[in-house]
Amino acid sequence: MAFADPTENLKNLNIKEGWHVADFGTGSGFYALGLAKRVGEAGKVYAIDVQKDLLTKLANHAKKEGLGNIEVVWADIDEVGGTKLGDSSMDAVVVSNVLFQSENKANLAMEVSRVLKPGGEALIIDWADSYGGLGPKSDQIFSSEDADKLFVKSGFGLEKSFDAGEHHWGLLLKKM
């Protein structure tokens, strides 16, 4: 398996056409773009990040690709209520490569829980190690076991863990 591939990793999420999905810490938007294609015109993807320049680039990229179902949201995922999304309004949430840098992981997990519908899915992917100067320093690594415990405390059950690339781990969790 190669480096973390958003298209491959999204296959672990049981996305249906028409779903509303949030991409927490969307960054360059690779997951948001993949999600937008999978939820179709009836669905909606909320690409959330604190970096306005990345959101602007993503909005332009989506427009070029004819994806009118991506809404960029400038917001703080480390605050409960920070995403500005409604309670129980999302069918799924993706959190990729942001846990290691989150300043308040418990709040982030609670925000994922707050916005997800009961039975909603959370796809969590993060770095398993540092690689060639990419990713977090070794003391910033947040393990899949720690992530599982964190999200269980916020009302989730583990559906499965999966290999998300040579240097990443992945979890699929369901909101109870």
C-alpha positions as CSV (number, residue, x, y, z in Angstrom):
1,M,0.0,0.0,0.0
2,A,1.2,3.5,-0.8
3,F,1.0,6.8,1.0
4,A,-2.5,7.6,2.4
5,D,-4.9,7.7,-0.5
6,P,-8.2,9.6,0.1
7,T,-10.0,7.7,-2.6
8,E,-9.1,4.3,-1.1
9,N,-9.7,5.5,2.5
10,L,-13.2,6.8,1.7
11,K,-14.1,3.2,0.6
12,N,-14.3,2.5,4.3
13,L,-17.1,4.9,4.8
14,N,-20.6,3.7,3.8
15,I,-21.5,6.9,1.9
16,K,-24.9,7.1,0.2
17,E,-26.1,9.5,-2.4
18,G,-27.8,12.5,-0.8
19,W,-25.8,12.4,2.4
20,H,-24.6,15.4,4.2
21,V,-20.9,15.0,5.2
22,A,-18.4,17.2,7.0
23,D,-14.7,17.2,6.4
24,F,-13.1,18.5,9.6
25,G,-9.7,20.2,8.9
26,T,-10.2,19.8,5.1
27,G,-6.8,21.3,4.2
28,S,-6.3,20.9,0.5
29,G,-9.7,19.3,0.2
30,F,-8.7,15.9,-1.2
31,Y,-11.4,14.2,1.0
32,A,-14.0,16.9,0.4
33,L,-13.6,16.5,-3.4
34,G,-13.9,12.7,-3.2
35,L,-16.9,13.0,-0.9
36,A,-18.6,15.5,-3.2
37,K,-18.5,13.0,-6.1
38,R,-19.9,10.2,-3.9
39,V,-22.8,12.1,-2.3
40,G,-23.9,13.4,-5.7
41,E,-25.9,16.5,-6.5
42,A,-28.5,15.7,-3.8
43,G,-25.8,15.6,-1.1
44,K,-23.7,18.3,0.5
45,V,-20.1,18.4,1.7
46,Y,-19.1,20.9,4.3
47,A,-15.3,21.5,4.0
48,I,-14.2,23.0,7.3
49,D,-10.8,24.6,8.1
50,V,-9.2,27.5,9.9
51,Q,-7.0,28.4,7.0
52,K,-9.0,30.7,4.7
53,D,-6.5,30.5,1.8
54,L,-6.9,26.7,1.6
55,L,-10.7,27.1,1.6
56,T,-10.5,29.6,-1.2
57,K,-8.3,27.3,-3.3
58,L,-10.7,24.4,-2.6
59,A,-13.7,26.4,-3.6
60,N,-12.0,27.4,-6.9
61,H,-11.0,23.8,-7.5
62,A,-14.6,22.5,-6.9
63,K,-16.0,25.2,-9.2
64,K,-13.6,24.1,-12.0
65,E,-14.7,20.5,-11.5
66,G,-18.3,21.5,-11.6
67,L,-18.9,20.4,-8.0
68,G,-21.6,22.7,-6.7
69,N,-22.2,20.6,-3.6
70,I,-19.2,21.7,-1.6
71,E,-19.6,24.5,1.0
72,V,-16.4,25.8,2.5
73,V,-16.7,26.8,6.1
74,W,-14.1,28.9,8.0
75,A,-14.3,27.5,11.5
76,D,-12.5,26.0,14.5
77,I,-13.0,22.3,14.9
78,D,-11.4,22.4,18.3
79,E,-14.4,24.1,19.9
80,V,-17.7,22.6,20.7
81,G,-20.1,24.5,18.3
82,G,-17.1,25.8,16.4
83,T,-18.0,24.3,13.1
84,K,-21.3,26.3,13.0
85,L,-23.1,23.1,11.8
86,G,-26.4,22.1,13.3
87,D,-26.8,19.4,16.0
88,S,-27.3,16.0,14.5
89,S,-27.2,17.4,10.9
90,M,-24.5,15.2,9.4
91,D,-24.6,11.6,8.1
92,A,-20.9,11.3,8.3
93,V,-17.7,13.2,9.4
94,V,-14.2,12.8,8.1
95,V,-11.3,13.8,10.4
96,S,-8.0,13.2,8.5
97,N,-4.5,14.2,9.6
98,V,-5.7,16.7,12.2
99,L,-5.9,14.8,15.5
100,F,-2.1,15.0,16.0
101,Q,-2.2,18.8,15.8
102,S,-5.5,19.4,17.6
103,E,-5.1,21.5,20.7
104,N,-8.2,20.2,22.3
105,K,-8.8,16.6,21.1
106,A,-11.7,16.1,23.6
107,N,-13.6,19.1,22.2
108,L,-12.9,17.9,18.7
109,A,-14.4,14.5,19.5
110,M,-17.4,16.1,21.2
111,E,-18.0,18.4,18.1
112,V,-17.9,15.3,15.8
113,S,-20.5,13.7,18.1
114,R,-22.6,16.9,18.3
115,V,-23.0,17.3,14.5
116,L,-23.5,13.6,13.7
117,K,-27.0,12.0,13.5
118,P,-27.4,9.0,15.8
119,G,-26.0,6.0,13.8
120,G,-23.8,8.5,11.8
121,E,-20.3,7.4,10.8
122,A,-16.9,9.0,11.7
123,L,-13.9,8.2,9.6
124,I,-10.8,9.0,11.5
125,I,-7.4,8.9,9.9
126,D,-4.1,10.1,11.3
127,W,-0.3,9.6,11.2
128,A,1.2,6.4,12.6
129,D,4.7,7.7,12.4
130,S,6.9,10.5,11.1
131,Y,8.1,10.0,7.6
132,G,10.9,11.9,5.8
133,G,10.1,15.2,7.5
134,L,6.4,14.9,6.6
135,G,3.8,14.7,9.3
136,P,4.1,15.2,13.0
137,K,7.2,14.9,15.2
138,S,7.3,11.6,17.0
139,D,6.1,13.2,20.3
140,Q,2.9,14.5,18.5
141,I,1.8,11.1,17.2
142,F,-1.7,10.2,18.4
143,S,-2.2,6.5,18.3
144,S,-5.3,4.7,16.9
145,E,-5.8,3.2,20.4
146,D,-5.9,6.6,22.0
147,A,-8.2,7.9,19.3
148,D,-10.6,4.9,19.9
149,K,-10.7,5.6,23.6
150,L,-11.2,9.4,23.0
151,F,-14.2,8.8,20.7
152,V,-15.7,6.0,22.8
153,K,-15.9,8.6,25.7
154,S,-17.8,10.9,23.3
155,G,-20.5,8.2,22.5
156,F,-19.0,6.2,19.6
157,G,-18.5,2.5,19.0
158,L,-15.7,1.1,16.9
159,E,-16.9,-0.4,13.7
160,K,-13.5,-1.3,12.3
161,S,-9.9,-0.3,12.1
162,F,-8.1,-0.3,8.8
163,D,-4.7,0.3,7.1
164,A,-4.9,3.9,5.8
165,G,-1.5,3.9,4.1
166,E,2.1,3.1,4.9
167,H,2.3,5.9,7.5
168,H,-1.3,6.2,8.6
169,W,-4.0,4.4,10.6
170,G,-7.7,4.5,10.2
171,L,-10.8,4.0,12.3
172,L,-14.5,3.8,11.3
173,L,-16.7,4.7,14.3
174,K,-20.5,4.9,14.7
175,K,-22.3,7.3,16.9
176,M,-24.4,5.4,19.4
